Amino acid sequence: MVSKVFNVSSSINVRLPQELQMFVKVQTDGAGVYDSTSEYIRDLIRRDYQRAEEQKWQKLEALLQPGLDGDEENFLSVSRGDVIEAAKARLNDG
């Protein structure tokens, strides 16, 4: 097994305009929802990551939906062996 080592910086510096700095300060000043700026930024990134993952699933569902909505009379019944043989044929042709 090959393992890869990734060099990841332990910090990221971001410049914000004054208005956004004040907003972050309000969110992280002890009375806000977050205890630190780092916690706030990590939560924003996690939520953005989750949103991106949800979008991937939505795209996949949209691609599959016509098949799910299709009339069963239009479907073909195939065996596992049929699928394997078709895959082998594609490999040999490719």
Secondary structure, DSSP 8 states (H G I E B T S, - for coil): ---------S-------HHHHHHHHHHHSSSSS-SSHHHHHHHHHHHHHHHHHHHHHHHHHHHHHHHHHS-GGG-----HHHHHHHHHHHHHH-
